[in-house]
Amino acid sequence: LKHILARLDRLGVGEKPVVVLDAGFASASNITLLKELGYAYLINITRGSRTKYAADFSAEDFMPIPDRPADQQVEVKTIVDPDDPEQQLILCRSQQRRLKEVAMISSAEARFLTEANALQERIANGRLKKPHLIDQKIGRLQKQHPRVNRFYTLDLQDNGLRIQRNDEKMEDALELCGSYVLKTDQTVDAITLWELYMSLL
């Protein structure tokens, strides 16, 4: 990012533009760099952040983006960033994105359970007995399924492998599917900022 901004300065674009970044570039160091160089910014900070604003996402004070089909509806609203009161956050809820994320979790869960049940059966049938090997298999299974592993506990007990789902945690995650968070130093309305962010496409 530093090299890109330096190139913009050399091009002499006049007034500093608004830099729009996706989540992969939304590091604290990049935000600090933008501030230091005087660039306005609009950044997707969704990774690991939307659960922090779950109560705000569950409220009904969102505004729909106008002129979009029902199956592609997007709703937005603005809140003050609790960690940086000089900034604002645009909370976004996308119906199309929600359906996609729910389907991805559902497919990932089905794959995880197929492998977990197969491991459970191997242990129950006595084909896998040594505790350290079972622990290795459990660890490998969890590592291979990061999308849904956080919703499950796998415990080796006297009567075999116990597979337990955290239903509350899963429901909370599904409730937030399709939601994402934009951060900006601009005071423009949420709809305009969302449209600016979508220019990345």
DOLOMAR-688046 format. One line per field, with one value per residue: residue number from 1; residue in one letter; x, y, z of N, C-alpha, C in turn. Coordinates in pm, whole numbers, plus 32768, in hexadecimal, padded with zeros to 4 digits. Atoms other than C-alpha are relative to their C-alpha. Layout:
marza: (NUM ...) $
lokol: (A ...) $
nx: (X ...) $
ny: (Y ...) $
nz: (Z ...) $
cax: (X ...) $
cay: (Y ...) $
caz: (Z ...) $
cx: (X ...) $
cy: (Y ...) $
cz: (Z ...) $
REM end
This chain:
marza: (1 2 3 4 5 6 7 8 9 10 11 12 13 14 15 16 17 18 19 20 21 22 23 24 25 26 27 28 29 30 31 32 33 34 35 36 37 38 39 40 41 42 43 44 45 46 47 48 49 50 51 52 53 54 55 56 57 58 59 60 61 62 63 64 65 66 67 68 69 70 71 72 73 74 75 76 77 78 79 80 81 82 83 84 85 86 87 88 89 90 91 92 93 94 95 96 97 98 99 100 101 102 103 104 105 106 107 108 109 110 111 112 113 114 115 116 117 118 119 120 121 122 123 124 125 126 127 128 129 130 131 132 133 134 135 136 137 138 139 140 141 142 143 144 145 146 147 148 149 150 151 152 153 154 155 156 157 158 159 160 161 162 163 164 165 166 167 168 169 170 171 172 173 174 175 176 177 178 179 180 181 182 183 184 185 186 187 188 189 190 191 192 193 194 195 196 197 198 199 200 201) $
lokol: (L K H I L A R L D R L G V G E K P V V V L D A G F A S A S N I T L L K E L G Y A Y L I N I T R G S R T K Y A A D F S A E D F M P I P D R P A D Q Q V E V K T I V D P D D P E Q Q L I L C R S Q Q R R L K E V A M I S S A E A R F L T E A N A L Q E R I A N G R L K K P H L I D Q K I G R L Q K Q H P R V N R F Y T L D L Q D N G L R I Q R N D E K M E D A L E L C G S Y V L K T D Q T V D A I T L W E L Y M S L L) $
nx: (8053 7FA7 7FCB 8070 801C 7F8F 8011 806A 7FC6 7FA9 8055 8038 8090 8045 803D 7FEF 8079 8028 7FC8 8060 7FB5 804A 7FDA 7F77 7FA2 802F 7FAF 7FEF 7F8E 802A 8057 7FA6 7FB8 805C 8013 7F84 7FEB 806F 8062 8082 8006 8079 7FC0 804C 7FBA 805A 7FC2 7FFE 8036 8091 803D 7FF5 8071 8075 8078 8020 8030 8085 8063 8051 7FF6 7FB0 803D 7FE5 7FC8 8073 8002 7FC2 8062 8016 7FA1 7F7A 800F 7F96 8029 7F8C 8014 7F84 7FED 7F7D 7FA1 7FE9 7F70 7FC3 8077 7FF5 8020 8083 800B 8079 8026 8044 803F 801C 804D 7FBB 7F88 802C 8021 7F83 7FB3 8047 7FE8 7F75 7FF5 804A 7FAF 7F88 802A 801C 7F7F 7FC3 8046 7FE2 7F7D 8004 804A 7FAB 7F9D 804A 801B 7F81 7FE1 8065 7FE8 7F7E 7F9A 7FA3 8004 7F9A 802E 7FB2 8026 8087 7FEF 7FCA 806E 805C 7FBE 7FFC 808A 8022 7FB1 8031 8086 8003 807E 8067 7FC4 801D 8086 8004 7F9F 7FE6 7FC4 7FEE 8032 7FF5 8059 7FE1 7FF1 807B 8007 8066 8012 802A 806D 800E 7F94 8020 806F 7FCC 7FB2 805D 804A 7FAB 7FDB 8028 7FE2 7F76 7FE8 7FA5 7FCE 7FD8 7FF1 805A 8082 8066 8068 7FDD 801E 7F97 7F84 800B 7FF2 7F72 7FBA 801F 7FB1 7F94 8026) $
ny: (7F88 7F8B 7FE5 7FCE 7F76 7FAE 7FEC 7F9D 7F7D 7FDA 7FE0 7F7B 8006 7F8E 801E 808C 804F 8060 8083 8069 807C 8074 802E 8034 7F92 7FA9 8011 7F86 7FB3 7FBB 7F8F 7F9A 7FC6 7FA7 7F88 7FB2 7FC2 7FA4 8038 802E 808F 8051 8083 8071 8038 8069 8078 800C 7F8A 7FEC 802D 7F90 7FA5 8057 7FBB 7F9A 8045 8039 7F94 7FF1 7F76 7FFD 7FC5 8051 7FC0 7FF8 8035 8084 806D 8034 806A 7FC4 7F8C 7FDC 7F99 7FC2 7F97 7FC6 7FEF 7FCA 8069 7FF6 8000 7F89 7FAA 7FA6 804E 803E 8085 801B 808C 8028 8085 8027 807B 805B 802F 8055 8085 803F 8026 806D 8079 8028 803C 807E 8061 801C 8050 8087 8042 8016 806B 807E 802D 8015 807C 806F 8011 8037 808D 8048 8010 805A 8087 802E 7FF7 7F97 8012 7FB8 7F77 7F96 8000 7FC6 7F6F 7FCC 8001 7F95 7F82 7FF1 7FE5 7F77 7FA5 8004 7FC7 7F88 7FB6 8032 803C 7FAE 801E 808B 8035 808F 8033 8090 8031 8091 8045 7FD9 7F72 7FB1 7F8E 7FA7 7F82 7F8C 7FCB 7F6F 7FBF 800F 7FA7 7F77 7FEF 7FFE 7F82 7F96 801B 7F94 7F7E 7FD5 7F7E 7FA2 7F95 7F8C 7F7F 7FA6 7FE9 800F 805D 808D 8034 7FCF 8044 808A 7FFE 7FE8 807E 8061 7FE1 8063 806A) $
nz: (8000 7FF7 8086 8053 7FD9 802C 8090 8010 7FE4 8071 8071 7FEB 801B 7FC5 7F7F 7FDB 8018 7F9B 801C 7FDD 7FEE 7FD3 7F7A 7FFC 7FEF 7F93 7F87 7FAF 8035 807B 7FD9 7FC9 8072 8047 7FAD 7FFE 8082 801A 805D 7FD1 801B 7FEC 7FF5 7FCA 7F8C 7FD3 7FC8 7F6F 7FBB 8002 7F82 7FA1 8016 8012 7FD1 8065 8078 7FE7 7FFA 807A 802F 807A 8078 8077 8076 805D 8089 800B 7FF9 7F78 7FDE 7FF7 7FA7 7FA3 7FA0 7FC1 7F9B 7FCD 7F70 7FDC 7FDC 7F6F 7FE4 803E 8011 8072 8077 7FFE 8039 804E 7FF3 807B 8001 808B 8009 805B 7FBA 7F92 8036 8029 7F8A 7FBD 804F 7FEC 7F7B 8004 8049 7FB1 7F8D 8030 8017 7F7D 7FBA 8045 7FD3 7F6F 7FE7 802C 7F95 7F8F 801D 7FF7 7F71 7FC6 8032 7FD2 8067 7FD4 7F6F 7FB5 7FE4 8042 808D 8006 7FEE 807E 8061 7FD9 801F 8091 802A 7FDB 8052 8089 800A 7FAC 800D 7FA4 7F8A 7F89 7FCE 7FD0 7FA0 8010 7F85 7FF4 7F80 7FF1 805E 8089 8022 7FF3 805C 7FC7 804A 7FB3 8051 7FEC 804B 808E 8021 7FFF 807B 8072 7FFA 8035 808B 805B 7FC3 8004 7FC0 8041 7FA7 804E 7FBD 8047 7FC0 8067 7FD5 800B 8086 805A 7FDF 802E 8092 801A 7FE2 8069 8078 8006 805D) $
cax: (8000 811C 81AC 8055 801A 8177 812C 7FE6 80A9 81A2 8083 800B 7E98 7E4B 7D54 7D8F 7C99 7BD4 7C90 7BA4 7C35 7BAA 7BCC 7D19 7DBF 7D0C 7E2D 7E66 7FB3 7F0F 7E04 7F15 7FD5 7EA5 7E6C 7FDA 7FDC 7E92 7DC3 7C50 7BED 7AD2 7B39 7A8E 7AEE 7A03 7AFB 7AB8 79FF 7890 7847 78B6 778D 768D 7597 75AB 7578 7440 7396 7290 730D 73BD 737D 7354 742B 7329 72D0 7357 7298 7207 72F6 7420 73B2 74BE 747A 7569 7585 768E 7710 782C 7961 7970 7AEB 7B28 7A14 7A9D 7A4C 7904 78A2 77AD 7700 7685 7592 7581 7472 7532 7671 75B0 7529 7685 772A 761B 7645 77BE 779F 769D 777C 78AE 77EE 7779 78DF 795C 7851 7892 79FF 79B7 78B7 79AB 7AB2 79B2 795C 7ACB 7AFA 79B7 7A16 7B6E 7C28 7CC9 7D2A 7E66 7E0A 7F2B 7EC8 7D5E 7DCB 7E91 7D62 7C84 7D82 7DA2 7C29 7C02 7D18 7C7D 7B2B 7B68 7A1B 794C 7A45 79FA 7894 78F3 79A2 7A41 7A8E 7B21 7A60 7A51 7933 79D3 79E1 78DC 787A 77C4 773A 7720 75C9 75C4 7713 76A5 755D 7615 7700 75E3 752C 7656 767D 7670 76E1 781D 78BA 7954 7A2A 7A63 7AD3 79CA 7880 77C3 767B 7683 75E3 76E0 7801 777E 7765 78CB 7941 7895 796B 7A72 79AA) $
cay: (8000 80F0 80CE 8107 8244 82C3 8291 8355 8474 8470 8479 85BE 8568 86A9 8683 8541 8435 8348 81FF 80D3 7F8E 7E30 7D66 7CC7 7E1E 7EA5 7E7D 7F74 7FD7 8028 80FD 81B4 81EB 827F 836D 83D8 8425 84E1 83F3 83C8 825C 8161 8006 7EB8 7E47 7D1C 7C07 7BA7 7CED 7CBA 7BF7 7D2E 7DE9 7CCD 7DA2 7EB9 7DC0 7D33 7E88 7EEE 804D 7FF4 80AB 7FE0 8035 80B6 8012 7EB6 7D70 7CC8 7BA1 7C91 7D7F 7E2F 7EFC 7FF0 80CF 81AA 8198 824C 8171 811F 80F4 8235 833C 8411 82F9 825C 80F8 8094 7F4F 7E93 7D6F 7CBD 7BBA 7B22 7B0C 7A76 7957 7913 790F 7833 773A 7739 76F2 75E2 7534 7554 74C6 739A 734C 7372 728B 7181 7171 7192 7079 6F9E 6FD9 6F92 6E47 6DE1 6E19 6D63 6C36 6C20 6C6C 6D9A 6D67 6E23 6F6E 7033 6FC5 7020 7177 71A6 714A 7239 7352 7316 730F 7459 74FB 7490 7528 7685 770B 762A 759E 76C1 7645 74E4 7439 72E4 7225 70CA 701B 6EB8 6E5E 6EFA 7049 7149 7247 7372 749D 75F5 764F 77AC 7807 777F 7841 7981 794D 7903 7A3B 7B0F 7A6D 7B73 7C88 7D54 7E90 7FBA 80BB 821D 8377 840E 84A4 8454 8392 8216 81D3 82AB 8208 80AB 8103 8186 8044 7F76 8028 7F22 7E2F) $
caz: (8000 8054 7EF3 7E52 7F1C 7ECC 7D5A 7D7D 7E17 7CF5 7BFB 7C97 7CA3 7D5A 7E79 7F38 7EC0 7F9A 7FAB 7FA7 802F 8059 819A 813B 8146 827A 836D 8488 83ED 829E 8345 8407 82C3 8216 833A 8343 81CE 81DD 8109 813F 814C 813D 81B1 81E4 8344 8351 83A4 850C 8554 8508 8649 8706 8672 8688 874F 864B 8530 85D7 85E9 84EA 8499 8353 820A 80CA 7F9D 7EA0 7D54 7D9F 7D60 7E97 7E81 7E70 7F81 804A 8184 8229 8359 83FA 855F 860C 862B 87A1 8789 86C6 86F5 85D8 84E3 847E 842B 831C 8378 8245 8223 80D3 808C 7F69 8035 8159 8085 7FFE 8156 81F0 80D2 8101 8276 8236 8136 8214 833C 8270 8207 836B 83F9 82F0 8359 84CE 84C3 8400 850D 861B 8573 8552 86C6 8722 864B 86E9 85A7 864E 87BA 881B 88C7 8830 86D0 8715 8790 864E 857D 8642 861D 84A7 847E 8538 846F 8324 8377 8408 8388 846F 8569 8655 8678 86E6 8808 87D0 8911 893C 8A50 8AD8 89EF 88BB 880B 8871 8767 87FF 873F 87E0 8757 87F0 8757 8606 860D 8666 853F 844E 84C4 8458 8303 81F0 82DC 82B2 8340 828D 8343 82C9 832F 8248 82C0 8180 819F 81B5 8061 7FA8 8062 8016 7EA5 7EB1 7F56 7E47 7D43 7DA0 7CCC) $
cx: (8057 8035 7F94 7FE4 8070 7FF4 7F92 8035 8055 7FAD 7FC0 7F6C 7FB2 7FC8 800A 7F7E 7FDA 8037 7F9E 804B 7FA3 803F 8091 8069 7FE2 804C 800B 8071 7FDB 7FA5 8054 804B 7FA8 7FEB 807B 8016 7F8B 7F9A 7F7D 7FF5 7F77 802E 7F9F 8051 7FB9 8046 8007 7FBD 7F69 7FBB 8003 7F88 7F7E 7F7F 7FD4 7FC7 7F72 7F92 7FBA 8005 805A 7FB2 801F 8043 7F91 8018 804E 7F94 7FF8 8068 8090 7FFF 8079 7FCC 807C 7FD4 8088 7FFE 8089 805A 801E 8094 8046 7F8F 8007 7FE0 7F6F 8006 7F7F 7FE6 7FA9 7FC6 7FD4 7FB6 8046 807C 7FDB 7FE5 807F 804F 7FBE 8018 808E 8014 7FBD 8051 807B 7FDD 7FE5 8081 8044 7FC0 8017 8084 8002 7FB7 8051 806B 7FC0 7FE8 8080 8027 7FA2 8018 8088 806D 8067 7FF7 8060 7FD8 804E 7FE2 7F76 8008 8035 7F93 7F9D 803B 8003 7F75 7FD8 804A 7FCB 7F78 7FF1 7F7B 7F98 803A 7FDE 7F76 7FF5 806D 800B 804C 800B 7FD7 8009 7FAD 8014 800D 7F79 800A 7F8E 7FFE 7FD3 7F95 7FF3 8069 7FE5 7F90 802C 804E 7FA5 7FB2 8050 802B 7FC9 801D 8094 800B 8065 8027 8030 8015 7FA6 7F7A 7F8E 7F99 8024 7FEA 806C 8083 7FFC 8014 8093 804F 7FEB 8049 8079 7FE0 8018) $
cy: (807E 8026 803A 8091 805E 801D 8066 808D 8030 8027 808A 8006 8073 7FDD 7F6B 7FB3 7FAC 7F78 7F97 7F7B 7F8F 7FC9 7FD0 806B 8057 7FE9 8085 8056 804A 8076 8072 8048 8062 8082 8059 804C 8058 7FCE 7FE2 7F6D 7FC5 7F6F 7F99 7FC4 7F85 7F8D 8005 8072 8001 7FCF 806E 805D 7FB2 8046 806A 7FC0 7FCA 806A 8011 808E 800D 8042 7FA8 8054 8004 7FBA 7F7E 7F94 7FC6 7F98 8033 8079 8010 8071 8035 805F 802B 8002 803F 7F8B 8009 8005 807C 8062 8062 7FB9 7FCE 7F78 7FF7 7F6B 7FDC 7F74 7FE1 7F7A 7F98 7FC4 7FA3 7F72 7FB4 7FCF 7F8E 7F7C 7FCD 7FBD 7F78 7F92 7FD8 7FA8 7F6F 7FB2 7FDE 7F8A 7F78 7FC7 7FE3 7F7E 7F85 7FE4 7FC1 7F6A 7FAC 7FE5 7F9B 7F6F 7FC8 8004 806D 8005 805B 8092 806C 8007 803D 8097 8040 800B 8070 8088 801C 8023 8090 8065 8008 8042 807D 804B 7FD4 7FC2 804C 7FE5 7F75 7FE4 7F6B 7FD0 7F69 7FD5 7F67 7FB4 802F 8096 8046 807A 805A 8085 806D 8049 8098 804D 7FFA 8060 8091 801D 8009 8084 8072 7FE8 8070 808A 8021 8091 8051 806C 8073 807A 8069 800E 7FFA 7F98 7F70 7FC8 8029 7FB6 7F6E 7FFA 8018 7F80 7F99 801E 7FA2 7F90 8028) $
cz: (8000 7F75 7FA5 8021 7FD4 7F6A 7FE4 8017 7F8A 7F86 800D 7FE3 803E 8089 801D 7FE8 807A 7FD7 8033 8003 802C 8080 8009 8016 807A 8081 8049 7FC9 7F80 801E 8038 7F90 7FB3 804D 7FFA 7F7D 7FD5 7F9C 8048 7FDC 801E 7FF9 8037 8072 8036 8047 8097 804A 800B 807F 806A 7FF8 7FED 8029 7F9C 7F82 8013 8006 7F79 7FC6 7F85 7F8D 7F88 7F93 7F96 7F7B 7FF1 8006 808D 8027 8006 805E 805C 8058 8047 8070 8035 8098 8016 8028 8096 8025 7FCC 7FDF 7F8B 7F7C 8009 7FBD 7FB2 800C 7F88 8010 7F72 7FFD 7FA8 8042 8073 7FCF 7FDB 807A 804D 7FB6 8013 8087 8002 7FBB 8050 8078 7FD7 7FE9 8083 8047 7FC0 8032 8096 8022 7FD6 8069 807B 7FEE 8009 8091 8041 7FD7 8028 7F98 801E 8099 804D 8012 7FB5 7F6A 7FEC 800D 7F80 7F97 801D 7FDA 7F6B 7FCA 801D 7FA8 7F71 7FEE 8058 7FFB 8067 807F 8080 803B 803F 8067 7FE8 807B 7FFB 808C 8004 7F99 7F6F 7FED 800A 7FA6 802F 7FB6 8060 7FB0 800C 7FB0 7F6A 7FD6 7FFC 7F7F 7F86 7FFA 7FC1 7F70 7FA6 8036 7FEF 802D 7FAF 8063 7FAA 8059 7FBE 8049 7F9B 802F 7FDB 7F74 7F9D 801A 7FD3 7F68 7FD9 8019 7F90 7F7E 7FF6 7F9D 7F6F) $
REM end
